[in-house]
Amino acid sequence: MAGVLIRMKLAVIKNSMTGGRAAWMLVGAVFGLLFAAATIGLTLADGPHRSVVGDLLACVFVMWTLGWLIGPLWGGSAVLRADHFALLPVPRRKLAVGLLAAAFVGITTAVTAIGFLALVTYGARQGVVPALVAVPAAALQLVFVVLLSRVAYGLFGMVAASRAGAAITGVLFAAMLVLTQSGWMIVVAIMYSDILTTGFSSSMTTTLRAIPSSWGVVAVDAAGRGDWPLAIGAPAGLAVLCGLLLLIWSAELGNPRRARVTIRGSENHLPAHGGPLSGPTTAIVRKELRTWWRDPLRTTTAVVPIVWALGTVLLPLTFDARVLLPWAGPALALFAITSACNLYSQDGTALWQTLTIGTERADVRGRQWAYLIVFGPLAIALSVGFTWWSGYTWAWPWVAALVPALLGGGAGLIVYSSVFGLVPGPDAHKRPSNPLERADTTGQSTVLFWVGLLPAVPAVAVVLLGERLDLPWLTWVGLPVSVVTGVLVGRLLGSLAIGRLTSHGPDLLHTMRSGRPTAAARKAGAPKKGGLVAGLYWTFGPILLLPQGLIPLVFILTGVDAKSWFLAMYLPPAYGVTVAVTSMLGGLYLLARALRTTVNDRAEAASA
Amino acid sequence: MNEATIQSAGLDDGDVEGRTAALRLTGLHKQFGTKTAVDHVDLVVPQGSFFGLVGPNGAGKTTLLSMAVGLLRPDAGDSRVFGAGVWTDPAEAKALTGVLPDGLSMPERLTGRELLTFIGELRGINAGVLAGRVQELLDVMELGSAERTLVVDYSTGMRKKIGLATALLHGPRLLVLDEPFEAVDPVSAAALKAILNGFVAGGGSVVLSSHVMPLVEQLCDTVAIMARGQVVAAGPLGQVRGDATLEQTFVRLVGGDEHARKGLSWLAS
């Protein structure tokens, strides 16, 4: 059983190692290996005291465990799913063990196994016996995270179709984004604090060590002290937990066709219409608002920018900096663009209704208004509230100049990119139970993150001019300029989208009908390579530009001394500046290449 | 079958019995990569006819109907609804046509009543008239009991019915239905048949595709048989099937596979 399942999984992985997927797997593996190396490196470091190393190692193991909990939610369903085998006459327990064995075959598990070797090196520093205790403990820890991940995914699947589940997915997704983009802030905060010398508080240590992922560290420490009951008890506890998880999992496998959470429609009456609500555009607006409210995928789409904006501006509070607070509203308005950039694909082939009725104009305008109704009030409220909270009075004209242009420009950009850069995903009626199944718009989102800033440039220029000339009234002219830019950009891009939808509607419908994974698999050859290369460009471009370029440059110029993983900070200032600038240029180059590759690929795909 | 049958509903340029054809397809052609899905098809659906398009899986029925109603851009050829070009005068053609495609999404997160109401508003139907029509459609389709269910949670049969309701809402003169009876239970099917027969009796024209021969024989007065992207026979039902049943004619024209008739070796007694 296990052998067959492992071979099956290997075959699936081999067949899915194409294009962008392969690139992401490769990038993921590299980052995973770096993190694993860092984990081992932590146990070999000379600096901190041993008890501090234990605490830090336990912390890192918690992060590994969280990664295993969240990863599958992010990456979609498991390669081999239990319901594929539901009709086979195999006992559940046996199936569970077989699937578990197959779950151990994979890049993630291999990388994690290397990371968990840190427990052995940590033990080795305390002697031979603790190192020997560490070996089975590390193995059990690996089994534990894999099982935990499976069970959590199963349980999560039960709520994922509900709106609450979709919102949770959005929160987790945004949290991952914030941590990967701005996590360096925490590292800086830790380096500035004195945790590395004094260690955690004792209550923190106790709590940390009560978490099962820390029990390996507990066992090794106990073996080091000669506390044998605990040295044996902790791994035994881990083994019992694994057994329990296996039981829960095999029970879960038994009822794969669980009734999902059903979202209900309105009561037995007509939706309000007539009077000021009449007309095709408002009909679309009301349809769209219902969809935003009822579709779990839309819930995720709405939650991600909100949590991303909040997370990004609140993170610096960990080292008591309020400098990002006023930008919560602009951040939301900006990130909403990247999140909602594929609206037509989310509704899939439902486009046939628009085409057979011939209401392309109303459809695009209606979606724009609905977008503004969903994100506009919140962006404005966040701007006002958080700017007031920050106490930075100078920030008001800046925020006022940013938000209307970003919102209006966004309303234009989302429909423009939804029509011109449509990425087909699972069709709307084939994804009722999983908001995680959606089109991969990483490329579009990255482009839009930067392009989305452009509509705000005129208004910001006006504010900048006002500041330079010391004319307070001029800084406030930014607001009307911003409103005008927003309206103009929104209308213009909307008109372009309407034109395209009218002229190319049937082609877009065909893309969504045929461009699903089955068709993508058929398109072998050149585009695969493009996807791989573009994926690498998109990954490393922003890294070179921001954390390895702009940020260390600012740090050097302002005299902040935080080395972290900023290469330029480890060099003498003169060289550091050179390295940072070179890195920024390299990042810009890679981003430009990425854009070109992606656009070319898309053009080729469109003409094919 | 004689030669005349094959051509009877085919290439004649003049309109049928002096009236504009409900649907006229001229040289429609579609190529997907190296596969020719629809190969220069000409077809005329006379006004007031109940037209059945039959063919095996993959014959090109869905592709042909999609091009006919403007949901797929043809590589070549033209489609006209009561003389209005689907690609040259889309507004006129679309107002005259009601479409039920197979397997496409709808605005999924609406209830049936909401969907029909919004579609009606988009079609520009007067609010008072619309409410009555929506209620009547929900009653006839027996969807009223699922008042709070969103379309995404509809069963396959219910999806067909709500799709048909959206196609009928604006009172079209031509209905183009792709596999309307697939997965519909016998009771609902009877209701649908009654609606369609009433529609044709009132002067409307219906084109439906199916691979269920008895159903087509029972409903349609005109048929066309498609295979490998081409129309291999078309004309009034009696002429096309001759003395045999439609199914026998179909198998003879399309050519059943030898392997399919043999069965499986280990299951044979």
HADDOCK unambig.tbl for C-alpha pairs under 7 A between the chains (distance, minus, plus):
assign (segid A and resid 264 and name CA) (segid B and resid 148 and name CA) 5.50 0.50 0.50
assign (segid A and resid 264 and name CA) (segid B and resid 149 and name CA) 5.66 0.50 0.50
assign (segid A and resid 264 and name CA) (segid B and resid 150 and name CA) 6.37 0.50 0.50
assign (segid A and resid 265 and name CA) (segid B and resid 110 and name CA) 6.71 0.50 0.50
assign (segid A and resid 265 and name CA) (segid B and resid 111 and name CA) 5.66 0.50 0.50
assign (segid A and resid 265 and name CA) (segid B and resid 148 and name CA) 4.41 0.50 0.50
assign (segid A and resid 265 and name CA) (segid B and resid 149 and name CA) 5.76 0.50 0.50
assign (segid A and resid 265 and name CA) (segid B and resid 150 and name CA) 5.77 0.50 0.50
assign (segid A and resid 266 and name CA) (segid B and resid 148 and name CA) 5.72 0.50 0.50
assign (segid A and resid 267 and name CA) (segid B and resid 148 and name CA) 6.18 0.50 0.50
assign (segid A and resid 268 and name CA) (segid B and resid 147 and name CA) 6.09 0.50 0.50
assign (segid A and resid 270 and name CA) (segid B and resid 113 and name CA) 6.78 0.50 0.50
assign (segid A and resid 270 and name CA) (segid B and resid 114 and name CA) 6.69 0.50 0.50
assign (segid A and resid 271 and name CA) (segid B and resid 114 and name CA) 6.17 0.50 0.50
assign (segid A and resid 274 and name CA) (segid B and resid 127 and name CA) 6.66 0.50 0.50
assign (segid A and resid 279 and name CA) (segid B and resid 121 and name CA) 6.71 0.50 0.50
assign (segid A and resid 280 and name CA) (segid B and resid 121 and name CA) 6.04 0.50 0.50
assign (segid A and resid 280 and name CA) (segid B and resid 122 and name CA) 4.79 0.50 0.50
assign (segid A and resid 283 and name CA) (segid B and resid 118 and name CA) 5.71 0.50 0.50
assign (segid A and resid 283 and name CA) (segid B and resid 121 and name CA) 6.67 0.50 0.50
assign (segid A and resid 291 and name CA) (segid B and resid 109 and name CA) 5.43 0.50 0.50
assign (segid A and resid 294 and name CA) (segid B and resid 109 and name CA) 6.11 0.50 0.50
assign (segid A and resid 295 and name CA) (segid B and resid 109 and name CA) 6.28 0.50 0.50
assign (segid A and resid 347 and name CA) (segid B and resid 107 and name CA) 6.91 0.50 0.50
assign (segid A and resid 348 and name CA) (segid B and resid 105 and name CA) 6.47 0.50 0.50
assign (segid A and resid 349 and name CA) (segid B and resid 104 and name CA) 5.32 0.50 0.50
assign (segid A and resid 349 and name CA) (segid B and resid 105 and name CA) 4.96 0.50 0.50
assign (segid A and resid 350 and name CA) (segid B and resid 104 and name CA) 6.40 0.50 0.50
assign (segid A and resid 350 and name CA) (segid B and resid 105 and name CA) 4.39 0.50 0.50
assign (segid A and resid 350 and name CA) (segid B and resid 106 and name CA) 4.15 0.50 0.50
assign (segid A and resid 350 and name CA) (segid B and resid 107 and name CA) 5.72 0.50 0.50
assign (segid A and resid 352 and name CA) (segid B and resid 71 and name CA) 6.60 0.50 0.50
assign (segid A and resid 355 and name CA) (segid B and resid 71 and name CA) 6.99 0.50 0.50
assign (segid A and resid 356 and name CA) (segid B and resid 94 and name CA) 5.85 0.50 0.50
assign (segid A and resid 357 and name CA) (segid B and resid 94 and name CA) 6.20 0.50 0.50
assign (segid A and resid 357 and name CA) (segid B and resid 123 and name CA) 6.52 0.50 0.50
assign (segid A and resid 358 and name CA) (segid B and resid 91 and name CA) 6.59 0.50 0.50
assign (segid A and resid 359 and name CA) (segid B and resid 122 and name CA) 6.90 0.50 0.50
assign (segid A and resid 427 and name CA) (segid B and resid 105 and name CA) 6.78 0.50 0.50
assign (segid A and resid 428 and name CA) (segid B and resid 105 and name CA) 5.90 0.50 0.50
assign (segid A and resid 428 and name CA) (segid B and resid 108 and name CA) 6.86 0.50 0.50
assign (segid A and resid 429 and name CA) (segid B and resid 105 and name CA) 5.58 0.50 0.50
assign (segid A and resid 429 and name CA) (segid B and resid 108 and name CA) 6.60 0.50 0.50
assign (segid A and resid 429 and name CA) (segid B and resid 152 and name CA) 5.64 0.50 0.50
assign (segid A and resid 432 and name CA) (segid B and resid 152 and name CA) 6.64 0.50 0.50
assign (segid A and resid 506 and name CA) (segid B and resid 70 and name CA) 6.93 0.50 0.50
assign (segid A and resid 506 and name CA) (segid B and resid 71 and name CA) 4.96 0.50 0.50
assign (segid A and resid 506 and name CA) (segid B and resid 72 and name CA) 4.94 0.50 0.50
assign (segid A and resid 506 and name CA) (segid B and resid 73 and name CA) 6.00 0.50 0.50
assign (segid A and resid 507 and name CA) (segid B and resid 72 and name CA) 6.66 0.50 0.50
assign (segid A and resid 507 and name CA) (segid B and resid 73 and name CA) 6.72 0.50 0.50
assign (segid A and resid 510 and name CA) (segid B and resid 72 and name CA) 6.58 0.50 0.50
